Amino acid sequence: MRGNNYKQIAYLSGLSTRTVEGYVATAVRKLKAHNRTEAILRALELGYINSI
């Protein structure tokens, strides 16, 4: 969500902060990344997202 923190993402998505944290953790793990930034880069490389 373009540089927003978990709380901001949760608010904009209508989800709880804990839900967002869980979704991000799952995505990071599945992309075999070490953090959110690396996960975004891998998703871009793999074509899962088009741009940031």
C-alpha positions, -999 to 999 in steps of 0.1 A, spaced: 0 0 0 26 25 -12 47 30 19 19 31 45 24 14 78 3 -15 91 -21 8 109 -27 30 79 -31 0 56 -56 -15 80 -77 17 81 -77 21 43 -86 -16 38 -112 -18 66 -92 -46 83 -76 -49 117 -40 -41 121 -33 -77 132 -50 -90 101 -28 -68 79 3 -80 98 -7 -116 93 -13 -111 55 20 -94 51 39 -120 71 23 -147 49 32 -129 17 68 -124 29 71 -160 38 56 -173 5 79 -151 -15 109 -163 5 118 -127 14 133 -113 45 112 -82 48 84 -62 32 107 -44 8 123 -76 -5 88 -91 -9 77 -62 -31 108 -66 -52 103 -103 -56 66 -98 -65 76 -73 -91 102 -97 -106 78 -126 -107 51 -104 -123 26 -107 -94 23 -69 -94 29 -44 -122 42 -14 -104 46 2 -70 
